[in-house]
Amino acid sequence: MSRMPRNVPVLARWIALLLPLTLLGGALGSQFIGGLVPCEMCVWQRWPHLAAIVVAALAFFARGRRQVAALVLLAALLIALSGVIGVYHAGTEYQWWQGITACTAAPTHGSAMDMLTEALRRPIVRCDVPQWTMFGISLAGYNAIVSLGGAVLIALLATRKSVR
């Protein structure tokens, strides 16, 4: 029978640091290497991951189990926040609901000049059209799945008692 590591919060700390680093690195790689241009909602998903990296890194310098656990749980909450934004973004891409930003707004009506002016004000990259999918899931969808699943795993590991 296998045993859990003696200090499970250490594993939670590492996952809380490496998960957002990996997801943010993947987003930046798809942008700078893969040539995908992020839309406004894509950028929104990056901020909580960046904050989670900082908070998780601080957990390595914290003293005391409670302080470490609090920082790791805060990192998990930030990762989950990115996942929630990913759910919203994916739902906008799949047309489940209307997005709230200019990059998803329906075209205005009026004169040709009004419509041209409105079109020029909008971002070139639309938030309601996925730039890339695999198995029918967009990058926002994958971020939602991995972030929310990872946040739950981190929280479970961080709150688990050490096995002796």
N, C-alpha and C positions, 0 to 999 in steps of 0.2 A: 504494500500500500504506500503510495507516495504521500509525502508530507508537504504542507505549505511552507514557504520560506519563513524563517524565524521572525523576520521583521517585515511583515506585509506592507506597512506604510512606505517602506523604501521602494517597493515595486510600484506603488501608487504614485509616488513622487516622480519616478522615472517615466512612467506612462504620461503623467500630467505635463512633463516637459517635452518628451519626444513626440507625442501625438500632435500637438499644435505646431511644433517645429516641422514635422513631416508634411502636414496639411498645408501650412503656409509655404513651405519650400516647393511643394507640388504646384500650388497656385502660381507662385512666381516663376517656376520652371515652365509651366504651360504658357505663361505670358512672354517671357524673355527668350525661351528656347523654342517653344511650340508656336509662337506667333499669335496666340489668342489674346484679344484685347478685352480686359475686364470691363463689365458694365458697372453701373453705380451700385447695384445690389451685391455684385461680386466683391467689390471693395468693402462694403459693409461687413461681409462675413470675415474679412481678414483682421479687422480691428480687435475683436474679442480673442482671436488666436494669439495675436501679438501681446495683448495684455496677459493672457494665460501663460505665455512663455516667461514673462517677467515675474509673475507671481510664483510660478512653479520653480523658477531659478532661486527666488528668495527662500523657498522652502528648504533648500539645501544648506542654507546658512542659519536657519532658525534653530533655536535651542528649545528642547522640551517637546514632548509628543503632541500636546494640545496645539502649540503654535504651528508645528509642522502640519498637523491634520487640518487646521483651519486654513492654512495657505493652500494646501493640496485641494481641499474642498472648494475653495474660492476659484482655483484654476479650473476645476471640473465644472463649476457653474459658468465660468466664462466660455469654456469649450461648448457647453450645452447651449449657451446663448448664440454662438455662431451656428450651431445646428438648427436652432429655431429660425434664425434668419434664412438658413439654407432651405428649410421647409417652405417658408413664405416665398422665397425666390423660385424654388422648383414649382410650387403651385401656380405662380405667375407664368412661368414658362409653359406649363401644361394647360394654361387657360382655365384653371380651376377658379380663379378669382382675378380681379383687376389689380394691377400693381398701383402703388401710390406715388410713383415718381414720374418725372417727365419722360423717362425712357420707356414708359409703358402706356402713356396717355394716348387716348384715341385721337385721331386727327380732328382738328377743328374745322368748322364749316364757315363759310363766308366767301369773300372774294378770292380770286386766285392769288392775289398779292398777300392776303392774310394767311392763307394756307402755306405759301412759300416762306413767309416770315416765320411762322410757327415751326415748319419743318427745319429751317436753318438753326433755330434755337435748341432743338432737341439733340441729344447725344447721338453719335453715329452708331454706337453699339447699343442695341435694344436689350432691355432686361427681360422681355417676354418671349425672346427667341433664343433657345439654347445654341451656343456655338459648337458644342461637341457633346455627343452622347455615346454611351456604350450600353448595349442591352436595353436601350430605351430610357436610360437614366442619365441625366445631365450632371455636370460637375457640381452644381448646387445640390442636386439630389444625393450624390455621393458624399458631399460634405455633411449633409443632414444625417445620413445614415451613420457615417463613421464618427462624427462629433457626438451625436446623442448616445450611440452605443458606447463610445469611449468614456464619455462623462459618467455614465452609469457604472461602468467597470471601475473607474477611478474612485468613485464614491463608495462602492462596495468594498474595495480593497483598503481604502483609507480609514474606514470605520470598523474594520474587522479586527478582532483581538489577535494578538500575536500567539502563534502556536509554539508551545515549549517542547 
